[in-house]
Amino acid sequence: MNLTHLDDNNRPKMVDVSEKIETTRVAIASGEITMSNEAYNAIIENTTKKGPVIQTAVIAAIMGVKKTSELIPMCHPLLLSGINCDIEEKPELPGFKLYVTAKLNGQTGVEMEALTGVSIGLLTIYDMVKAIDKSMVISNVQLESKSGGKSGNFKRN
């Protein structure tokens, strides 16, 4: 199997996508953060000392999507056409599930962007509530679905 991120001299390279057909590409990723009831309630009641956690996490997730190529060495800088972030309250955990959708018309996919957005959004929640609960757990960061491109569509069962 040829590794696409190595050149003929075994040196790292960014894949040349110039010959690929431009298609609409959409990726949805998700992840969860679990925490104490005290931390969960502080977020829900908007009583944390660092401000509105959910709104800040959404902004951070969007920024994470936009900065992916600066954080992951072989990711292409992309002209994104849309980013959406949704946070689901999960009182049974207690915690939250974060979803990020990244979209573009281009020659390479947006899976890494969606996954990075989820990770940054969840890390922001952790940062804003760590004074209440340092034992929070970020888990299940995963690709939910992707469409477009040569490899076709993917949907997690």
N, C-alpha and C positions, 0 to 999 in steps of 0.2 A: 504494500500500500504506500503510495506517495503521500508525504506530508505536504500539505499545500502552503504552509507557512515557512518552509525552508527552501533556499535556492539550490542550485546544482553544487555549490560548495558547502552545503550544510549550514548556511548562515540564515538567520531569521529574515523574513521579508513579509510585507503586507501583500495579500493576494491581489492580483490585477483583475478587476471586475469590468474593465472597459468593454469587453466583448459580450458581456451578459445582456440579456434583454431586460429593459426596464418594465417592471410590473408593479402593481399595487401590492404592498406587503404590510401585513398586520400581525403583531404578536401581542399576546396577553400573558402576563405572568402574575403570580400571586405568592404570598407568604404570610406567616402568622407571627404574632408576638403574644406570649402569655405572661401574666403578671399577677400580683396579689390583688385581692379585692380592694384594698386601700388605694393602690395606684390606679386601678380601673375606674373606681368611683371618682377620683380626683380628675381624671381626664373627662369623664362623662359630665361631671358637674362644673368643669372648667375652673377648677380651684388650684391648679398647679402654679408654682411661683414663676415658671418660665413662660407663661402665656398659653395661648390656645394650641394645644398639642395636635389635634387632628388637622386643623388648617395648616399649621406649620409643616406637618408630615407630608401633606399633599404637595405643598410648594417644593419641599425638599425632593420628593419623588420626581416631580417634573424636572427639577434641576439635575438630578441624577441621570435621567434619560438623556438630557441634552449634553452632559459632560462625559458620557461613556467612552468616547474615543480618546479622551484625555487620561482616562483611568486604566483602560485595558489596551495594552500595547498594539495589538494587531487589528483592532476595530477601526473601520473607516469613519471619518467624520461624515455625518449624514444630514441631508436637508429634510428634516422631519416635517410632515404635513399635519400631524395631530398627536397629542398626548392626552390621555384621560386617566384619572386616578380615582379610585373609589375605596372607601374604608367601611368594612362591615363590623358592627359591634357584635362581639361574641361573649355575652355575659356568662355563658356556661363554662368558659375556659378558666377564669375570665381573661379577656384580651381582645385582639382585633385581627381581622384578616384584611390585607391590603391587596388591591388589584391595580395593575398598571397596564394600559393599552398604548402601544406605540404604533404609528402608522406613517407610511411614506409611499411615494411612487419612485422606485429606484432600482438599482442593480444589485443590491445586497440587502439582507434581511435585518430585522429590528429585534430579534430575540434577546441579544445581549443588552440592548437598551432597555427593554421592558424589565428584564431581570435585575439590572443595575438600579433602575428606578424603585423597584420593590425593596431592594436591599437598603438603599439610602433612606427611603421613607421609614422603614422599620427601625433603622439605626437612629433616626431622628426622634422617634417615639421613645426609644430607650434613653437617649441623651436627655430628653426633657423631663423624664420621670425617675431617673436613676437615684435621685435624692430620697425618693419614697421607697423604691424597690430595686436593689442591685441584682436580684436573682431572676429578673425577667429572662425569658428564653425566646430567641428568634429562631423560627424553624420553617420547614417545608417551603423554602423559596424554590419555585418551580415554574417551568413553562406550562401554561394551560393550553394554549393553542397558537398556531401560526398558519398564515396563508400567504400564497404568492411565492414565486421563485421556482427554480429548477427542481428542488427537492420536494415540492408539492406541499400539501396541507398536513397538519398534525393537530390532533385533538386528544388531550389526556382523557382516559376513561374514568 
